[in-house]
Amino acid sequence: MLILPKILKKQLRRLTLQLTWPMMFFLVIAQTCITYLLLVMSDESALTDNLLQFIYYNTVVISTVGFGDFSPTTDLGKMVVAFFQIPSGLIIFATFIGKVTQLFINIARNNMNGSNDFYHLDDHILLLCGDNHASEQIVQLILGDKKRQKRQILLCVTAEIKNPYPDIDEVSFARLRAFSDLKELERIALSKARRIIIDGQSDDETLSIALSIATYASAEANISAHFFDKSKADLLKIHCPQIECSIDSSAQMMVRSMQDPGSSQVTAHILSTLNGATLYCLQAPKLEQPIPFEQLFNRLKHSHGMILIALSHFKNGDDMQVNPDPQSEIKGAEFLYYIANERITVDEINWHDFYLP
């Protein structure tokens, strides 16, 4: 194998870093065309009469494979190969391989550092998190939903950390300068995200992130923010009523477990996608006529094994009715909350059956 001198190696490395891809392809085409013209002038008809065959021959020569099935026959042709085709081809081939290698190295480095661009993402899930342990739990719960829509998950942080999920294809990683930086929000395709979870290292950070992204997020996006302090959640609801705020419930759970043993286990089960039956939500379609809650409850339980427990007219759950009156009417477009072994989509339910006697 040909060993290039150190000086030439250094120059090739420098050329690889500075050379753009358009210029790289231009050099490849230029070397091919000049070699072809020189061989035509050298009367090497066996090498040049068939263009596809010449491209094959040139590739074999410059890649140093050298099958030997084609070679120049005239003295001038041999001179062209010896003094132009091989030297120029080797330099271009080595530069091309170096550039491709550098491309993959940069992709891997950017993936680990979180500096890749994600403008191309659409209908994805954004995790704006400040706590690595919390983000790990969130990712596990999202991936645990067996019938979830295969949306790409993009974890976004501002901390100086490496990609915690380099081996999970469904999860990408972005490290931002600040959640208030508009260019950074464009880089993670915020305006096209369909689901957004905000969980900062503190309530103040969560509030700041939520206020920063609310203006630029899609009106169709489901946005949820987690707080420990109810007053911060109430403040966010005043400015951004479309954001669903969850409040830490550890104190309530301790009291419920004391009064009703096992309550914490029930709650843990129905909130986790990793342990059998869990809580889901679907939006009912527009209905031809209202359906009594009792009838809807019984048929969904019988047909799909669903236990309907609550409903709301709002996507963020405001004015929710838990265990509604059996005769209350479902008029359509309500958000229905149910417990089931797996997610049941609205299209899997035959809504016309509810009008049958």
N, C-alpha and C positions, 0 to 999 in steps of 0.2 A: 504494500500500500504506500502510495506517495506521501512522504512526510514534508510538509511545507516548512520553510525556515521560520524562525520565531518572528522576524520582522514582518514577513508576509502574513503570518497568522494575526499579528496585532493589527495590521492594516485592514485585513478582512473583517475582524471583529468590529473595528471602528466603522468600516463601510456598512456593515450589517445594521448597526444601530442608527446610522444617519440616513440610510437608503429608505425611501418610501416604497410602498407596494406598487403604485403606478410606475415608478421608475424601474423597479425590479422587473416587472413584466415587460417594460419597454426594452430593457437590456436583453432579456431572453429572446424576444422577437427579433431584435436587431442582430444578435449573434447568429440566430438561425437563418435569417435572410442573407446576411453577408456570406456565411459559409456556403449557402446554396448557390449564390451568384458566382463565388470563386470556383466552386466545383463545376458549374456549368461552363465557365470560361476555361476550365482545365480539361474539358471534354470527358468528364466522368458521367457519361449518360446512364450507366448502370445504377448510379447512385441518385440521379436527379430526375429521371424520366417519370418515375412514380412518386408524387409528392408525399403520400402517406408513408411510403417505404423510406423516403429521405428523412422524414421526421423521426421514424423509428430508429434509423441508423444514427442520426445525430444525437438522439437521447442516449443510446447505448454507448456512444463514444464519450460524451461529456460526463456521464455518470460513472465512468471507468469500469463498467461491467465488461465490455469488450467480448461479445459472443464470437466475433470473427466471421460471421456469415456474410458480411458485406465489408469491403475495404477498397481503397483507391487502387487503380491499376496504372495510371500514367504518372510520370515523374513529377509533373507540375501538381497533380492532384495529391501526391504524397507530401509535397512541400507544403501545400495548403493545410493538410491535416496536421502535419508536424509542427508548423510554426504559427498557425492561427486557430484551427478548430480545437485542438486539444488544450492549449494554454488558456484561450479565452473561455472555453467551455468549462474547464475545471474551476476557474475563478468564479464564474457565474453560478455554477452548480453548488460550490462550497458556500457562496454567499446566500443562495436560496435556502439551503438546508439550515444554515445558521439563523436566517430570518424566521423560518418556520419554527425552529426550536425556541427562539426567543419569544415568539408569539405565544406558544403554549406555556412557557415559563411565566410570561406576564399575565396570562389568563389565570393560572394557578395562584400567582401572588396576589392579584386583584381579588380573587375569590376569598382568599384567606384574610386580606386586609379590609375587605368590604368597600373597595373603591370602584367596583364595576358599575356600569350604567344600566338602569332598568326601565328606560323609557318605553321599551317594547311591551312591558307587562300590561295586561288588561284583565279586569274581573278577578283580581288577586286579593290575597289577605295580607294586611299590613299589621305587624306586631311592633308597636312603638314602646319598647321596654327599657327599663333602667336596671332591672335585676336579672342576672343570668339564671338563677335558680327558678325564678318565677317563669321566665320565658321557656325554660326546659319543660316545666309542667304543662304550660299552655300548648306547646308544640305536640307533646304526647297526647293530650286530650283531643286536639284537632285531628291528628292522624288516627286516633282511636275510633273515630266515627266511620264505620265501615261503608256507609252509603253516602258519604260526603261528596259534594261536587269537587272534582280534581283541580281546585284552584291552587296556584302557586302561592306558597307562604314566603313572605319577605320580612325577615327580622331586621329591625332598624334600631341602632344604638348610637350613642355619642361617646361611650366609654372607650378607652384604648384597649380593646380586646381583639382576639383573633376569632375567625369563624368557628362557632361552637358545633356546627353541624356540617362539616365538609363532605361527609359521606351520605347525606340524605338529599336525594335529588329534588324532593318536593319543597325543600327549604333553601332559600337564598339568603344572603347576608349583606347588609349595607351599613357602613359606619359613616355617620353624618357629622358635619361640623356643628350644626345646631338644628333643632327641629323648627326654628323660626326662619331658617334660610330658604327663601323661595326657590332658588336654583337646586338646592338639595331635595326639596319636596317634589320638584319636577323630575329629578333623577330617579326617584322611587315611584314615579307615576301615581302620585297621590290622587289626582283627579279621576283616575280610572279604577281605583281600588273599590271592591265591592264590600269588603269587611275590614274593619279597623278596630284593633284593641289597643288601648292606652293604659299602660301600667308603669308609671315612673317610680324612681327610687323614693319619692316622697309625694305627699298630696299636693304640695306646691308645684312640683315638677309635672305631675299629672295634669293639674289645672292649666299650667302654662302651655304644655303640649297641645291639650285639647283646644284651647283658645287659638293657638297658632294655626292648627290644621283645619279648623271648622270652616273657615272661609273658602278654602281651596278644595275641600273634599266634595265628592259628588253628592247631590241631594238624595240619590238613591242608595248611598252607602249606609250600611249598618255600623254605627260607631258606638263602642262601649268603653267606659272609663271606670277604673277601680279606685275607690277612696277608702280611707280609714275614718276620716272626719266628715260627718254628714253636712256640716256647714259649708265645706268646700264643694261638695256635690251639689248642694242647693244653689250655691253661687254660680256654678257652671250651668245648671238648668235654667237660670234666669237669662243668661246670655246665649246659650245653645240648647234650646229645649229638645232638639232632635237627637241629642246624645243620650244614650241610656247609661245611667250611673249605678254601679253596684257598690254597696257599702259593706265593709268587713263585718261579719256577723258572728265572730268568735264568742262574744259575751252572750248573745242570744242562744247560741248553740250549747254553751255550758249550762245555762239555766234550763233549757229544754231537756238536756240529758239528765239533769238532776231531777226534774219533775216527771219526765217520761223517759225512762231508760231505753236506750237504743235509738233515740231520735237522731243523734249525730250520725249513726251508721246509715239510717234511711236517707238522710240528706246527702251523705257522701255518695251513696249508690246512685241516686237519681240525678246527681250532677256530674257524674263521671261516665265517660264513654268507654271506660276500660273494664267495667264490672257489670255486664248484663244490661237489664232494663235501665233506661235513663230518660231524661226530660228532653223533649223536642218541641218544635213549633212549626206550624204551617199556616199559610194564609188561605182562607176559604175563597173560592171563586165567587163571582156574581151568581146569585141564585134566582131561579124563576119565581120562587115563593119562599117565605120564611120556614125554617125547620125548628121545631121545639128542641131545646137542649137535651131533654130526656131521650127523645127519639134518636138524635145524633149520637149521644153517648152510647146507647144500647147497640146501635148498628155498627158503629166503629169498633166497639169491643168485640162483637160477634164476628165481624168480617175481617178485621185486621189485628185483633189483640191489643188495641189501643185503649188506654184509660184517659179519657178527656177530663182535665182537672180545672182548666181556667180559660178565660177568653179576654181579649182586649180589642178595642177599636183602633188602637194606635200601635205602630210598629215598635216603639220604645217601651211598651207595656203600661203606659199611663192609664189610670182608671181601670185597672185590671179587676175582673170579677173571678174570684176563686170559688170553686164549687157553686156555680150559679144555680138559681132556682130552676127546677126541672122544666117548668113551663115557659121560661124565658126563651125568646126567639132569636135564632141565628139568621140574620137577614142577608149575609154575604159580605165578603171582604174583611171579616173579622180575623184576628190572629188567634189561632187555637193552640193551646198548650196541652201536651199529652205525654204520657209515659208509655214507652214501648221498648221491645227488645232491640229494635233497629229503626232507623228513620223511615217514615212513610211519607212519600211525596204527594202533593196534591193531585198529581196525574194518576196515581195508583188507586185513587178512590173514585168509585162510580157514583157521582153525586145525584144522578137521576133516580137511583134506587130509593132515595129518601122520600120521593114523591109517591112511591107505590104503597098500597094499603098493607 
